Amino acid sequence: MSDFSSILNRAIDDSTRTLESLKSLEPQMAKAADLIEQCLRTGNKLLVCGNGGSAADAAHFATELVVRFAKDRRSYPAICLASDGGLLTAAANDYGFDEIFSRQVTAFGRRGDVLICLTTSGRSKNVVRALEEAKARKLKTIAFLGRDGGSTIGMADIDLLVRSDSTARIQEAHQLLLHVLCEVVESHLDES
């Protein structure tokens, strides 16, 4: 049982340190919230993508916006690009896994939309391709990153970099940041 206790305590301590470090992201978070609010106020949509656990976080974020976060309100348009198994497998089969998100950005993305990418490593080639396609189509972009940001750092209009070497701690931090964005956007858009 002492092994369990040490693992739990270490995870809590590491998570607390990582979450405390997010205070330094306040300026970028304010910009991200403004960008999302502007997008939704003008009738545009959010496209959200990631791989693995980040795909689950992308789906969770889109769901909070489409359905509700903390209170009943109108539905906001947000599409998780990792949710359609048929579309993903067809794109991967016909064009390669690196193109699964960029194909959807091409299909669904319009000027004024915002692409939100999540990658704990910053090295996901399909996320890089989605960002490239979004830039070519004049979408605004937000990247949730981990570690040192990898090859993705600097590609998005706004980088939200969680400096940690633990995928679990990065994902926990990304979830908190996504929830904060939901809370801010929901309260600001509800005022209008």
NUBAMI-230425 format. One record per residue (C-alpha): x, y, z; residue in one letter; residue number from 0. Coordinates in steps of 0.2 Angstrom, whole numbers, plus 5000, padded with zeros to 4 digits. Layout:
<node xx="X" yy="Y" zz="Z" res="A" n="NUM"/>
...
This chain:
<node xx="5000" yy="5000" zz="5000" res="M" n="0"/>
<node xx="5015" yy="5012" zz="5003" res="S" n="1"/>
<node xx="5019" yy="5011" zz="4984" res="D" n="2"/>
<node xx="5001" yy="5016" zz="4980" res="F" n="3"/>
<node xx="5003" yy="5031" zz="4993" res="S" n="4"/>
<node xx="5019" yy="5037" zz="4986" res="S" n="5"/>
<node xx="5013" yy="5036" zz="4968" res="I" n="6"/>
<node xx="4997" yy="5046" zz="4972" res="L" n="7"/>
<node xx="5006" yy="5059" zz="4982" res="N" n="8"/>
<node xx="5019" yy="5061" zz="4969" res="R" n="9"/>
<node xx="5006" yy="5063" zz="4955" res="A" n="10"/>
<node xx="4997" yy="5076" zz="4966" res="I" n="11"/>
<node xx="5012" yy="5086" zz="4969" res="D" n="12"/>
<node xx="5018" yy="5085" zz="4951" res="D" n="13"/>
<node xx="5000" yy="5090" zz="4945" res="S" n="14"/>
<node xx="4999" yy="5104" zz="4958" res="T" n="15"/>
<node xx="5016" yy="5111" zz="4951" res="R" n="16"/>
<node xx="5011" yy="5110" zz="4933" res="T" n="17"/>
<node xx="4994" yy="5118" zz="4936" res="L" n="18"/>
<node xx="5002" yy="5132" zz="4946" res="E" n="19"/>
<node xx="5013" yy="5135" zz="4931" res="S" n="20"/>
<node xx="4998" yy="5139" zz="4920" res="L" n="21"/>
<node xx="4996" yy="5156" zz="4929" res="K" n="22"/>
<node xx="5010" yy="5162" zz="4917" res="S" n="23"/>
<node xx="4998" yy="5158" zz="4902" res="L" n="24"/>
<node xx="4986" yy="5171" zz="4907" res="E" n="25"/>
<node xx="4990" yy="5183" zz="4893" res="P" n="26"/>
<node xx="4989" yy="5170" zz="4880" res="Q" n="27"/>
<node xx="4973" yy="5163" zz="4888" res="M" n="28"/>
<node xx="4964" yy="5180" zz="4887" res="A" n="29"/>
<node xx="4969" yy="5181" zz="4869" res="K" n="30"/>
<node xx="4962" yy="5163" zz="4865" res="A" n="31"/>
<node xx="4946" yy="5167" zz="4874" res="A" n="32"/>
<node xx="4944" yy="5183" zz="4864" res="D" n="33"/>
<node xx="4948" yy="5174" zz="4848" res="L" n="34"/>
<node xx="4935" yy="5161" zz="4852" res="I" n="35"/>
<node xx="4922" yy="5173" zz="4857" res="E" n="36"/>
<node xx="4924" yy="5184" zz="4841" res="Q" n="37"/>
<node xx="4923" yy="5168" zz="4831" res="C" n="38"/>
<node xx="4907" yy="5163" zz="4839" res="L" n="39"/>
<node xx="4899" yy="5180" zz="4839" res="R" n="40"/>
<node xx="4901" yy="5182" zz="4820" res="T" n="41"/>
<node xx="4893" yy="5165" zz="4817" res="G" n="42"/>
<node xx="4908" yy="5156" zz="4813" res="N" n="43"/>
<node xx="4913" yy="5139" zz="4820" res="K" n="44"/>
<node xx="4927" yy="5130" zz="4830" res="L" n="45"/>
<node xx="4937" yy="5115" zz="4823" res="L" n="46"/>
<node xx="4946" yy="5105" zz="4836" res="V" n="47"/>
<node xx="4958" yy="5091" zz="4834" res="C" n="48"/>
<node xx="4971" yy="5080" zz="4843" res="G" n="49"/>
<node xx="4977" yy="5062" zz="4844" res="N" n="50"/>
<node xx="4974" yy="5049" zz="4857" res="G" n="51"/>
<node xx="4970" yy="5057" zz="4874" res="G" n="52"/>
<node xx="4971" yy="5074" zz="4865" res="S" n="53"/>
<node xx="4957" yy="5068" zz="4853" res="A" n="54"/>
<node xx="4946" yy="5064" zz="4868" res="A" n="55"/>
<node xx="4950" yy="5081" zz="4875" res="D" n="56"/>
<node xx="4945" yy="5089" zz="4859" res="A" n="57"/>
<node xx="4929" yy="5079" zz="4859" res="A" n="58"/>
<node xx="4925" yy="5084" zz="4877" res="H" n="59"/>
<node xx="4929" yy="5103" zz="4873" res="F" n="60"/>
<node xx="4917" yy="5103" zz="4857" res="A" n="61"/>
<node xx="4904" yy="5094" zz="4867" res="T" n="62"/>
<node xx="4904" yy="5107" zz="4881" res="E" n="63"/>
<node xx="4902" yy="5121" zz="4868" res="L" n="64"/>
<node xx="4888" yy="5112" zz="4858" res="V" n="65"/>
<node xx="4878" yy="5106" zz="4873" res="V" n="66"/>
<node xx="4882" yy="5116" zz="4888" res="R" n="67"/>
<node xx="4896" yy="5119" zz="4901" res="F" n="68"/>
<node xx="4889" yy="5126" zz="4917" res="A" n="69"/>
<node xx="4872" yy="5133" zz="4912" res="K" n="70"/>
<node xx="4858" yy="5132" zz="4899" res="D" n="71"/>
<node xx="4861" yy="5143" zz="4884" res="R" n="72"/>
<node xx="4862" yy="5143" zz="4865" res="R" n="73"/>
<node xx="4872" yy="5130" zz="4857" res="S" n="74"/>
<node xx="4889" yy="5135" zz="4850" res="Y" n="75"/>
<node xx="4896" yy="5128" zz="4834" res="P" n="76"/>
<node xx="4911" yy="5117" zz="4837" res="A" n="77"/>
<node xx="4916" yy="5101" zz="4827" res="I" n="78"/>
<node xx="4929" yy="5088" zz="4834" res="C" n="79"/>
<node xx="4939" yy="5082" zz="4819" res="L" n="80"/>
<node xx="4944" yy="5066" zz="4828" res="A" n="81"/>
<node xx="4926" yy="5060" zz="4830" res="S" n="82"/>
<node xx="4920" yy="5052" zz="4814" res="D" n="83"/>
<node xx="4928" yy="5035" zz="4812" res="G" n="84"/>
<node xx="4923" yy="5032" zz="4794" res="G" n="85"/>
<node xx="4930" yy="5049" zz="4788" res="L" n="86"/>
<node xx="4946" yy="5047" zz="4798" res="L" n="87"/>
<node xx="4949" yy="5029" zz="4791" res="T" n="88"/>
<node xx="4945" yy="5034" zz="4773" res="A" n="89"/>
<node xx="4956" yy="5049" zz="4774" res="A" n="90"/>
<node xx="4970" yy="5039" zz="4782" res="A" n="91"/>
<node xx="4968" yy="5025" zz="4769" res="N" n="92"/>
<node xx="4967" yy="5036" zz="4754" res="D" n="93"/>
<node xx="4979" yy="5050" zz="4758" res="Y" n="94"/>
<node xx="4989" yy="5045" zz="4773" res="G" n="95"/>
<node xx="4987" yy="5047" zz="4792" res="F" n="96"/>
<node xx="4996" yy="5064" zz="4791" res="D" n="97"/>
<node xx="4981" yy="5071" zz="4781" res="E" n="98"/>
<node xx="4967" yy="5066" zz="4792" res="I" n="99"/>
<node xx="4964" yy="5083" zz="4800" res="F" n="100"/>
<node xx="4970" yy="5094" zz="4785" res="S" n="101"/>
<node xx="4957" yy="5086" zz="4773" res="R" n="102"/>
<node xx="4943" yy="5091" zz="4786" res="Q" n="103"/>
<node xx="4950" yy="5108" zz="4788" res="V" n="104"/>
<node xx="4949" yy="5110" zz="4769" res="T" n="105"/>
<node xx="4931" yy="5103" zz="4769" res="A" n="106"/>
<node xx="4924" yy="5113" zz="4784" res="F" n="107"/>
<node xx="4935" yy="5127" zz="4787" res="G" n="108"/>
<node xx="4931" yy="5145" zz="4781" res="R" n="109"/>
<node xx="4938" yy="5162" zz="4784" res="R" n="110"/>
<node xx="4933" yy="5167" zz="4802" res="G" n="111"/>
<node xx="4933" yy="5150" zz="4809" res="D" n="112"/>
<node xx="4946" yy="5145" zz="4822" res="V" n="113"/>
<node xx="4956" yy="5129" zz="4822" res="L" n="114"/>
<node xx="4961" yy="5122" zz="4840" res="I" n="115"/>
<node xx="4974" yy="5109" zz="4840" res="C" n="116"/>
<node xx="4980" yy="5099" zz="4855" res="L" n="117"/>
<node xx="4996" yy="5089" zz="4855" res="T" n="118"/>
<node xx="5006" yy="5085" zz="4871" res="T" n="119"/>
<node xx="5022" yy="5082" zz="4861" res="S" n="120"/>
<node xx="5021" yy="5096" zz="4848" res="G" n="121"/>
<node xx="5027" yy="5083" zz="4835" res="R" n="122"/>
<node xx="5010" yy="5076" zz="4828" res="S" n="123"/>
<node xx="5012" yy="5078" zz="4809" res="K" n="124"/>
<node xx="4993" yy="5077" zz="4806" res="N" n="125"/>
<node xx="4992" yy="5092" zz="4818" res="V" n="126"/>
<node xx="5006" yy="5102" zz="4809" res="V" n="127"/>
<node xx="4997" yy="5098" zz="4792" res="R" n="128"/>
<node xx="4980" yy="5104" zz="4799" res="A" n="129"/>
<node xx="4988" yy="5121" zz="4805" res="L" n="130"/>
<node xx="4997" yy="5123" zz="4788" res="E" n="131"/>
<node xx="4980" yy="5120" zz="4779" res="E" n="132"/>
<node xx="4971" yy="5132" zz="4792" res="A" n="133"/>
<node xx="4984" yy="5146" zz="4788" res="K" n="134"/>
<node xx="4982" yy="5144" zz="4769" res="A" n="135"/>
<node xx="4963" yy="5146" zz="4771" res="R" n="136"/>
<node xx="4965" yy="5161" zz="4783" res="K" n="137"/>
<node xx="4958" yy="5152" zz="4799" res="L" n="138"/>
<node xx="4964" yy="5158" zz="4815" res="K" n="139"/>
<node xx="4973" yy="5145" zz="4826" res="T" n="140"/>
<node xx="4976" yy="5140" zz="4844" res="I" n="141"/>
<node xx="4988" yy="5126" zz="4849" res="A" n="142"/>
<node xx="4988" yy="5117" zz="4865" res="F" n="143"/>
<node xx="5006" yy="5111" zz="4867" res="L" n="144"/>
<node xx="5017" yy="5101" zz="4879" res="G" n="145"/>
<node xx="5035" yy="5098" zz="4883" res="R" n="146"/>
<node xx="5045" yy="5111" zz="4873" res="D" n="147"/>
<node xx="5031" yy="5113" zz="4859" res="G" n="148"/>
<node xx="5041" yy="5102" zz="4847" res="G" n="149"/>
<node xx="5039" yy="5107" zz="4828" res="S" n="150"/>
<node xx="5022" yy="5114" zz="4831" res="T" n="151"/>
<node xx="5028" yy="5129" zz="4842" res="I" n="152"/>
<node xx="5026" yy="5145" zz="4834" res="G" n="153"/>
<node xx="5014" yy="5139" zz="4820" res="M" n="154"/>
<node xx="4998" yy="5144" zz="4828" res="A" n="155"/>
<node xx="4992" yy="5162" zz="4831" res="D" n="156"/>
<node xx="4991" yy="5158" zz="4850" res="I" n="157"/>
<node xx="5002" yy="5144" zz="4858" res="D" n="158"/>
<node xx="4997" yy="5138" zz="4875" res="L" n="159"/>
<node xx="5012" yy="5128" zz="4880" res="L" n="160"/>
<node xx="5012" yy="5117" zz="4896" res="V" n="161"/>
<node xx="5030" yy="5115" zz="4901" res="R" n="162"/>
<node xx="5031" yy="5097" zz="4908" res="S" n="163"/>
<node xx="5038" yy="5081" zz="4902" res="D" n="164"/>
<node xx="5024" yy="5070" zz="4908" res="S" n="165"/>
<node xx="5010" yy="5067" zz="4896" res="T" n="166"/>
<node xx="4998" yy="5064" zz="4910" res="A" n="167"/>
<node xx="5001" yy="5081" zz="4918" res="R" n="168"/>
<node xx="5001" yy="5090" zz="4901" res="I" n="169"/>
<node xx="4984" yy="5082" zz="4898" res="Q" n="170"/>
<node xx="4977" yy="5087" zz="4915" res="E" n="171"/>
<node xx="4983" yy="5105" zz="4912" res="A" n="172"/>
<node xx="4975" yy="5105" zz="4894" res="H" n="173"/>
<node xx="4959" yy="5100" zz="4902" res="Q" n="174"/>
<node xx="4959" yy="5114" zz="4915" res="L" n="175"/>
<node xx="4963" yy="5127" zz="4902" res="L" n="176"/>
<node xx="4949" yy="5120" zz="4890" res="L" n="177"/>
<node xx="4937" yy="5121" zz="4905" res="H" n="178"/>
<node xx="4943" yy="5139" zz="4909" res="V" n="179"/>
<node xx="4940" yy="5144" zz="4891" res="L" n="180"/>
<node xx="4922" yy="5136" zz="4892" res="C" n="181"/>
<node xx="4918" yy="5146" zz="4907" res="E" n="182"/>
<node xx="4924" yy="5163" zz="4901" res="V" n="183"/>
<node xx="4916" yy="5161" zz="4883" res="V" n="184"/>
<node xx="4900" yy="5155" zz="4891" res="E" n="185"/>
<node xx="4899" yy="5169" zz="4903" res="S" n="186"/>
<node xx="4904" yy="5182" zz="4890" res="H" n="187"/>
<node xx="4893" yy="5176" zz="4876" res="L" n="188"/>
<node xx="4878" yy="5175" zz="4888" res="D" n="189"/>
<node xx="4880" yy="5193" zz="4892" res="E" n="190"/>
<node xx="4877" yy="5198" zz="4874" res="S" n="191"/>
